[in-house]
Each structure stands twice: as structure tokens, then as C-alpha cells.
Amino acid sequence: MTTYVEDFDNGPGGWMRVVDNYSPIGALPVKDGVVRCQGPWWVDYNHAPPGGGYLQLLMCLVTRGVAGEQLRDVAGENRFTKGNYPTDFTNARISLRLRGELEAAGTEFSVLIQGGVDGICSGWVLTGQTFAVTPDWSEQTVTLAPDQTQWTSIGSRHDRTDTYGEKPLLSVLGNVNINMHLIMFPVKPRPMGRIDGDPHILRAGRDYPIWPSSIAQGYVEIDRIAIEFAK
């Protein structure tokens, strides 16, 4: 059985922060072997209805491909791709040792996997099993079971269907060849003031301001991530 372990004792290990659609990736601060995901976090509108909904992206790991120089400069050496760990996440067990403080605004701290199928990036959120964020350290584990009732497809907003969409869960879970994220979901951004037009066609937080109280705020610290592969 193969197990990937990142304890952040030697930097972020390839983990990074997606700032928004228009900015370079962001660095995650690491101190004493603990990585800190500090809000405010971007509201990702790429999957707004009719897609699966809005996300807040805390940290991301590329699972395949050669990291560019900019990515290495920010996120360090990707120890997942360097170790050639599997991309078949079927029944993989993901364990985190974490703590933090959140004003969650109805969201949950969740795993998102993304894989490319027929030229489309398909993402699924493990909504049936999530992580509890508390001020005290705890170790928690979720299992990426091939049970569609435990997952939510994030699909695509109306104008990103050339890039994002829904592909079968088993195909994506069996080959997570793009990335995995730790996210807050489901996010329900509330427009600040009146807006002209459909809020889902517009881009929340870019085309119109949103109330901070309607999205997750806070921080999450992680000092160990382990992925135990079933195959």
C-alpha cells in the first residue's frame, strides 16, 4: 500500500494558494512545520449555477505535470509529483492534523478533486464527509469512496463550459490528473446592494461586491497531510 505524507517540515511541498482567475498563485506561509491558510479567500465563481455552486479555495496541490519555474518559486518542490504517487484516488483515505477558527457561513471544510476527461476539467467535492475545524489540534480522516451520493459535481458556470464540466465520478476519481484542493463549500455569496442582472451570470466579488458575512472567514492550520492509496 502506498502512502503520501506531507508534514511541511521542509516548506510547502508543492501546496499553494489560488488567489483568483487573474493573479499569480499565492504562497502558503509555513512556520515550525505548520502551513497556515489565512482568509480572506477568493470566491471562485467558475462553477456558479447552473454549475454546482461557489467555492473558496484554501490550498491546492497539482497531482500531475511538470511544475513551472514560477510555481516552484512559490510552492517549492512538489513532493507528490516528484514521488510519482498514484492518481487513482478510488477509496483513498485522506488524513489531516488540523486546527483553526472559522466563521463558516454555512460552509464545510471539504476535499475537491479535479481530473481531465476528454479535454474537460471535471471537479467533484466530497460533501458526504468533511473535516471539522476546531481551535484544538485533531486528526481526522475521510475516505474517497466511489459512491456518488457522497459527492457533488461542481460543473461549470454558463460561459466556462469549454473548460469545465461534469464527467463521470468514477472516471475522475480513478485518475485525478489535474489537482486536489481543500476548500470551503457550498459558498453562498450575497450581493451588497442592488445589482443589474443575474448574479450568477455576473461574477461575484468582481462584478459586484458581496457581504463578508455571507462567505467563510478565518484561518486553518495543518501540520500533516497523509493520503493512503487503496491501489
C-alpha positions as CSV (number, residue, x, y, z in Angstrom):
1,M,0.0,0.0,0.0
2,T,1.3,3.4,-1.0
3,T,1.1,6.4,1.3
4,Y,1.9,10.1,0.6
5,V,2.8,12.1,3.6
6,E,3.5,15.9,3.8
7,D,4.5,17.3,7.2
8,F,5.6,20.7,5.9
9,D,8.9,20.4,7.8
10,N,10.7,21.4,4.6
11,G,8.4,24.0,3.2
12,P,5.0,23.8,1.4
13,G,6.0,20.8,-0.7
14,G,4.1,22.0,-3.7
15,W,1.0,23.1,-1.9
16,M,-0.1,26.6,-2.9
17,R,-3.0,29.1,-2.8
18,V,-5.1,30.0,-5.8
19,V,-5.6,33.8,-5.5
20,D,-8.1,34.4,-8.3
21,N,-8.5,34.0,-12.0
22,Y,-6.3,36.9,-12.8
23,S,-3.4,36.8,-10.3
24,P,-0.4,34.5,-9.9
25,I,-0.6,31.7,-7.5
26,G,0.0,32.6,-3.8
27,A,2.4,31.2,-1.3
28,L,1.2,29.5,1.8
29,P,3.2,30.5,4.9
30,V,4.9,27.7,6.8
31,K,6.2,28.0,10.3
32,D,7.6,25.2,12.5
33,G,6.2,22.6,10.2
34,V,2.7,24.1,10.1
35,V,1.1,25.5,7.0
36,R,-1.4,28.3,7.5
37,C,-4.4,29.1,5.3
38,Q,-5.4,32.6,6.2
39,G,-8.5,34.4,4.9
40,P,-9.9,36.3,3.2
41,W,-10.2,33.7,0.5
42,W,-11.3,34.3,-3.1
43,V,-14.8,33.3,-4.0
44,D,-14.4,31.1,-7.1
45,Y,-17.3,31.8,-9.4
46,N,-16.2,29.5,-12.2
47,H,-18.8,26.9,-11.1
48,A,-21.7,29.3,-10.3
49,P,-25.2,28.0,-11.2
50,P,-26.1,26.2,-13.4
51,G,-22.9,24.6,-12.1
52,G,-22.6,23.1,-8.6
53,G,-22.0,26.5,-6.9
54,Y,-19.4,28.8,-5.5
55,L,-16.2,27.7,-3.7
56,Q,-13.5,29.3,-1.5
57,L,-10.1,27.7,-2.3
58,L,-7.7,27.4,0.7
59,M,-4.9,25.3,-0.7
60,C,-4.1,23.3,-3.8
61,L,-1.8,20.5,-4.9
62,V,-1.0,19.8,-8.6
63,T,-1.1,16.0,-9.0
64,R,0.4,15.6,-12.4
65,G,2.6,17.5,-14.9
66,V,5.8,19.3,-14.6
67,A,5.8,22.4,-12.3
68,G,6.8,25.6,-14.0
69,E,9.5,27.8,-12.5
70,Q,7.0,30.3,-11.1
71,L,5.1,27.5,-9.3
72,R,8.3,26.1,-7.8
73,D,9.4,29.5,-6.7
74,V,6.1,30.0,-4.8
75,A,5.2,26.5,-3.7
76,G,8.5,24.7,-3.5
77,E,9.3,21.3,-4.9
78,N,6.1,19.3,-5.5
79,R,6.9,16.1,-3.5
80,F,3.7,14.4,-4.8
81,T,4.6,14.6,-8.5
82,K,8.3,14.0,-7.7
83,G,7.4,10.8,-5.9
84,N,5.2,9.8,-8.8
85,Y,2.3,9.0,-6.4
86,P,-0.8,7.4,-7.9
87,T,-3.6,9.5,-9.4
88,D,-6.2,6.7,-8.7
89,F,-7.9,8.1,-5.6
90,T,-10.6,5.4,-5.5
91,N,-11.1,4.5,-1.8
92,A,-8.1,6.6,-0.8
93,R,-8.0,7.7,2.8
94,I,-7.0,11.4,3.4
95,S,-6.0,12.3,6.9
96,L,-5.3,15.8,8.2
97,R,-4.0,17.0,11.5
98,L,-5.5,20.5,11.7
99,R,-6.8,23.3,13.8
100,G,-8.3,26.7,13.2
101,E,-11.1,29.2,13.7
102,L,-13.8,29.8,11.2
103,E,-16.9,31.8,10.8
104,A,-18.1,29.3,8.3
105,A,-21.3,31.0,6.9
106,G,-22.9,27.6,6.3
107,T,-19.8,26.1,4.5
108,E,-17.8,23.0,5.3
109,F,-14.1,22.3,5.0
110,S,-14.0,19.8,2.2
111,V,-11.9,17.9,-0.4
112,L,-12.2,18.8,-4.1
113,I,-10.6,16.5,-6.7
114,Q,-10.2,17.5,-10.4
115,G,-9.4,15.4,-13.4
116,G,-9.3,15.9,-17.1
117,V,-11.6,13.8,-19.2
118,D,-12.0,14.4,-23.0
119,G,-10.4,17.8,-22.7
120,I,-12.8,18.9,-19.9
121,C,-11.8,19.6,-16.3
122,S,-14.3,17.9,-14.1
123,G,-14.4,18.6,-10.3
124,W,-16.2,16.7,-7.5
125,V,-16.5,17.8,-3.9
126,L,-16.7,15.1,-1.2
127,T,-19.7,16.6,0.6
128,G,-20.7,13.4,2.4
129,Q,-17.5,13.5,4.5
130,T,-16.0,16.8,5.7
131,F,-13.4,18.0,8.2
132,A,-14.3,19.8,11.5
133,V,-12.2,22.8,12.2
134,T,-11.7,23.5,15.9
135,P,-9.2,25.6,17.9
136,D,-7.5,22.4,19.2
137,W,-5.4,20.1,17.2
138,S,-7.3,17.0,15.9
139,E,-6.6,14.3,13.4
140,Q,-9.4,13.4,11.1
141,T,-9.8,11.0,8.1
142,V,-12.2,10.9,5.1
143,T,-12.4,8.1,2.6
144,L,-12.9,8.9,-1.1
145,A,-15.5,6.2,-1.8
146,P,-16.8,5.6,-5.3
147,D,-20.3,6.4,-4.0
148,Q,-21.9,9.3,-6.0
149,T,-24.3,10.1,-3.1
150,Q,-21.3,11.4,-1.1
151,W,-20.1,13.7,-3.8
152,T,-21.3,16.9,-5.5
153,S,-20.2,17.8,-9.1
154,I,-19.2,21.4,-9.5
155,G,-19.7,21.5,-13.2
156,S,-19.4,24.9,-14.9
157,R,-20.9,28.4,-15.0
158,H,-22.6,29.4,-18.2
159,D,-19.6,30.7,-20.0
160,R,-16.8,28.3,-19.0
161,T,-18.2,25.1,-20.5
162,D,-15.2,24.9,-22.9
163,T,-13.0,24.3,-19.8
164,Y,-15.2,22.9,-17.0
165,G,-18.0,20.4,-17.0
166,E,-19.3,17.2,-15.4
167,K,-17.7,13.9,-16.3
168,P,-18.4,10.5,-14.5
169,L,-17.3,10.4,-10.9
170,L,-15.6,7.0,-11.4
171,S,-13.5,8.3,-14.3
172,V,-12.3,11.4,-12.3
173,L,-11.8,9.5,-9.0
174,G,-9.8,6.9,-10.9
175,N,-7.5,9.5,-12.4
176,V,-7.1,12.7,-10.5
177,N,-4.7,14.1,-13.1
178,I,-5.1,17.8,-12.5
179,N,-5.2,18.7,-8.9
180,M,-6.8,18.4,-5.5
181,H,-7.9,21.3,-3.3
182,L,-9.0,21.8,0.3
183,I,-12.0,24.2,0.1
184,M,-15.0,25.8,1.8
185,F,-18.2,24.6,0.2
186,P,-21.0,25.4,-0.5
187,V,-20.4,29.2,-0.6
188,K,-23.5,31.4,-1.0
189,P,-22.2,35.0,-1.7
190,R,-24.8,37.6,-1.1
191,P,-24.7,40.8,-3.2
192,M,-24.0,44.0,-1.3
193,G,-26.7,46.4,-2.6
194,R,-28.8,46.1,-5.7
195,I,-27.3,44.7,-8.9
196,D,-28.4,44.9,-12.5
197,G,-28.7,41.4,-13.9
198,D,-28.5,37.8,-12.9
199,P,-25.9,37.4,-10.0
200,H,-24.8,34.0,-11.4
201,I,-24.1,35.4,-14.9
202,L,-22.1,38.2,-13.3
203,R,-19.0,37.4,-11.3
204,A,-19.5,37.5,-7.5
205,G,-16.8,39.7,-5.9
206,R,-15.6,41.1,-9.2
207,D,-18.6,42.5,-11.0
208,Y,-20.4,43.3,-7.7
209,P,-19.4,43.5,-4.0
210,I,-20.5,40.8,-1.6
211,W,-21.2,40.8,2.1
212,P,-18.3,39.4,4.0
213,S,-20.7,37.8,6.4
214,S,-22.1,35.6,3.6
215,I,-18.8,33.8,3.0
216,A,-16.4,31.9,5.1
217,Q,-13.8,33.8,7.2
218,G,-10.9,32.7,9.4
219,Y,-7.9,30.5,9.2
220,V,-7.0,26.8,9.1
221,E,-3.6,25.4,10.1
222,I,-2.4,22.0,9.0
223,D,0.8,20.2,10.1
224,R,0.3,16.9,8.4
225,I,-1.5,15.5,5.3
226,A,-1.5,11.8,4.5
227,I,-3.1,10.1,1.5
228,E,-3.3,6.3,1.8
229,F,-4.0,4.8,-1.6
230,A,-6.1,1.7,-1.8
231,K,-4.3,0.6,-5.1
